[in-house]
């Protein structure tokens, strides 16, 4: 995914979360999107994007706010717990959207985010759509799917369970709630891979691993792998496994319906995927968590500077039966910590 390592004929693809409604029609969103954000953006890559420190622009961020605030988010968590108690679902990932005004150079802002987070699957994409300039900066720690096309080997590493980097990794490792949360999504992703893999090839090669990340968190994940069936192309693969189970819930379709009901706004790039596809058909794709969407009107000097812009950075948490609403709210703020350390945003007023 590292744009500085791209060589030759390769492709970058952004899949918006709402594409999941076309993969799973019963989960298609009814929430209108005034931006008309594209479901898929495909770009051919040639020479690597060069660091533009030499002509780096300035940017300014306004005061950060949340689409829900603490009180409403806590209510949403309680609503999910009620759905779980009624037997509708086992888990749902519910997000709120942090946002502020933005003016200036979006690539300079993206550069600061990438450097501050040091992500495993970082990527930045800029494109024009409906007379607006869009910059997507993902500093994701999570692998959605990796495919070695010659061998057919495919793997995914869903994440569930987060603590601050200053927290106790042993406490996360021993938490029954977080272990159950990851187990549910591991099972979901195993079943998703089973739709396109050879019979009997799908296995959980690592049930749980806990690792620190430079963005300021400790996270738990699992590793599921299999062998792709012959004749399965990228379209069939996406239809089978998108959107990622770790950012929807289980069962996936019902969780997506509840997300649509409670969040009441499109996710766009958040919880979608950024993919790198090389000339041999190998794929490496991230889950677009820890992802900023910067959009606005291109200035007189072109898309290198935008005016009347918005900076949006959603954060969410996986809700299960024994979730504590206040703790889930605090977990979302831990995931937003890179905004404070890399961009200097004040998150204290959020609660």
N, C-alpha and C positions, 0 to 999 in steps of 0.2 A: 504493500500500500504506500510505501514511501515514495512520494513524487520525485525525489532527488535521485532515485535509483532506476527510474524508468528508461528503457532503451528500446530502439527499434519500433516495430509496429505493435502497439498495444492499445488497449482501450480502458477508459475509466467510465464507470457507470454508477449513477446515483439512483437508487430506488426509493421513492417516497413511501412512507408508511401506508398511505391510502391506496397504494397499489394492492395491498392485501385484500381489499374489498373486491378486486377483480379476480384474485386467486381464490377467495372464499366469498362468493356472492351473498351468502346469508349474513355476512358481517360487513356488508358495504355501508359506508358512513352516510348518514343523512344530514350531517353538519355542513352547511355551505362554507366555501372557501373564497373569500373576496379576492384573494391574490390569484386564484386559479393555478396554484402551484403544480408544476408538471409531475406526473406519476413516475416518469423515468427521464433521465438525462444521460445521453451517451456522447462521449468525446473521444476522438482518436488522439493518442499521445505520440509525440515524436521525441524531440530533445527534452531533457528534463527542465522543469521550471526553475529558473535561476533565482537565487536569493536576491531580493531587490533592496538590500541595505543602502546601496549607493544613492538611490533616489527615493529612499523611504519617506513616505508621507506621515503626517500627524493625524491623530483621530481623537475624538472626545466622546465620552460616554456620559449619559445622564444618570439620574437617580434610579436605582433598581427597584422594581416592584414585582409582586407575584400575581398571577392570574386568579388565584384563590385566596391567598393569605392563610395564616395558620388555622383559624377557626373553621373556614369552609373546607379546607383540606382534611382536617380531623373528621368532619361530618361525612366526607366522601369515603374515608377509610371505614367508618362505622357502617356506611351503606353497603360497602363490599362485604364486610363481615356478616351483615344480615343476609346478603345473597348466598354466602357460603353456608350459613346456618340453615337456609331454606333448601340447600342441596343443588342450587343452580350451578355453582362453580367450586373449585378447590382453591383457586388463586387468581388474582388479577393485579396487573401492574398499573398503578394510577399515578399520573404526573400532574404537576403544575408548571406553569411557564413563567420563568423569570425574564423580564424584559426591561429595556431602557432606550432612550433616544440615542441615536448614533449619527455622528457627522465625521467625515474624513476618509481616510484610507483603510478600507476593510482588510486588505492584505497585510498591512502593518499590524492590525489587531490580531489577525489570524496567526501571524508569525509569533507574536507575543504569547498567544495561547499555546501554540505548538511547543515553544521553548519552555514554557512554564510547566506543562504537563508531561513532557517527554513520553508521549503515548506509544504503545506498541503498534497501533494501527491508525496512526495519524494521517489525515489527508485533507487537502483544501481544494475546493472546486469553485470556480466563478463562471457565471453565465448570465446572459440577458434574456428576460422573458417579460412580455407584455409591458415594454417600455420601462422596466425596472431592472436594476442591477442586483444580482443575488450572489452572495458569497457564503458557501457552506464550509465551516471549519469543524472537523470532527477530531477530537482528541481521545478516541475510543480505546479502552483497554481490552475490548471483547471481540474475539473471533466469531464471526457468524458461520462461515464455511470456507474450507480450503480444499481445493480439488487438484490432484496431480493427474492430469488427463491421460498420459501414457499408461499408467498403472491402474487408473480408475479409483485410486484410494481417495476417500473423502472423509473429512473430519469436521466437527463442530465443538466449540467450547463454551457452553452457556454459563453465565455468571449469575449467582444468587447468594447474597450475604455480604454486607458491607460494614466496615468499621473505619473510623478515622485512623490515620497512620500512627497516631499517638495512642491508639487503643491497644487492647490485649488480643493478640492473634489466637492465643489459647482459648479465650472466652468465645470467640467466633467459632473456632473448631469444635467446641463442646456444646454449642447452642442447639438444642433440639429443634427450635423453631426454624433457624436458618438451614439446618440440615434437611428438614422436611421440605422446605421451600425449594432447595436445589434438587432434591430427589424428584419432585413433581415435574420440574421443567426438564430434567435429564430424561425422564420417561417420555415426555411429550416429544422432545427432539429425537429420541431414539425411534419413536413411531414415525415421525416425519421422514427421517432418512430411510426407513423401511419401505416407503412408497416408491423409492427410486433405486434402491440398492439390491444387489444379488441376495437371493434367499439365504438366510443364515449367516450373512457376512457382518451384520450390524452388531456391534458390541460396545459396552462401556469399558474403555481401556483404563480410565482413571475416574473413580467415583467422586473424589473430592480432593482438591488441592487448594491451599490458601497461600496467597502471594501478596507482597506489597507492591504498590504502584506509585510512580513518581508524582502523580497528580494529588497525592495526599490521602490515599485510602488503602485499606487491606481488603481483598475480595476473595471469595470462594468460587471455584468453578469446577466443572467436570469435563471429561474428554470422551466424546462418542465418535466412533469411526466405522466405516463400512467400505464396500466396493461397489461403485456405481455400475448399474446394468448397462450393457452395450446399447447404443442407440439413444441414450438419454442426452438430449441437448440442454443448453442453458435455459431455454424457455420452460421445458418440462421440470427442470430442477427447481427453478424459482417458484413455479406454481405449487410444487409439492411442499416446500419448506418455508415460504415467505408468508407473513412477516415472522421474524424470529420469535420463538416461544418464550424466551426470557423476558421480552418486553410486552407480551400480551397476557398470558396466563393459561390456565387449564380448566376445562377444555377451551381450546383456542378460540373457536368461533363465538361461543357465549361470552368469553372474557372480552373479546373485541366489541361485542354489542354493548357490554356494560361500560367499557372505556368510552365509547362514543356517547353514551347517555350521561355519564358523569363529567367528563372533561369539557364537553360542549364546544370544542374548537379543534380544527385540524392539527395533526402532528407534523405534517409535511415531511421534512427530512429526518426529524427526530424519530427514532425507533425504526427507521428504514435501514438501508445498507449502502455503503460505498464499496464498489467492487473494482478490482484490478484484474484484467484479463489479458494474458500475454499472447504472443503469436502462436504458441503451441496449444492454446485453449486451457492452460492452467488458470485457476481462479483463486484469488484470495479476497475475501470480503469481510468487512467489519460490521458490527451492529452499531448503528449511529446513536449511541448514548454519548454523553459528554460532548454534545454537538451544538455549535452556535450557528444560527442563521442570521446573517446581516444583509438587509435589503433596503433599497431606497432609490432615489432618482440619481442618475449619473450626472456628475457635475460637468461644467463646460470643458474641463480637461479630459473627459471620458470616464470610464468605469473605475479608474484608479482612485477616484474620490466620489463619494456619494453625499447627498444632502437630504434633509428631511427623512432620515433613515431610522431603522429599528434594529436593535440587537436583541435576539430572542434565544434563550438557553433553557430548555425544559429539563426538569429533574423529576424522577419518579422513584417509587418503591414497590416491591412485590408484597401484596397484602394476602395473608392467610388467616385461618380461624383465630389463632392466638396472637395476632398482631396487636401491639399497643399503639393507638393512633398518634400519641405525642412522640413516641420513639420513631415512628415512620416519618413524621414531619421532620424531625431532627436529622434522620438519615438522608433526606433529600438535600438538606443544607450542607451536609458533609460532602455530598457529591458535587455541590456547587462551589466548593472551597477554592478550586483553581481560579475562579473569577476574582476572588479576593487576592490571591497570591500572585497571579500573573497579570491581572488587569487593574488591580486596586479598587474593585467595586466594593462598596460598603453593603454587606449583607446583614448587619446587626439589626437594622430596623425591620427586617422581615419577621422577626420573632424567634 
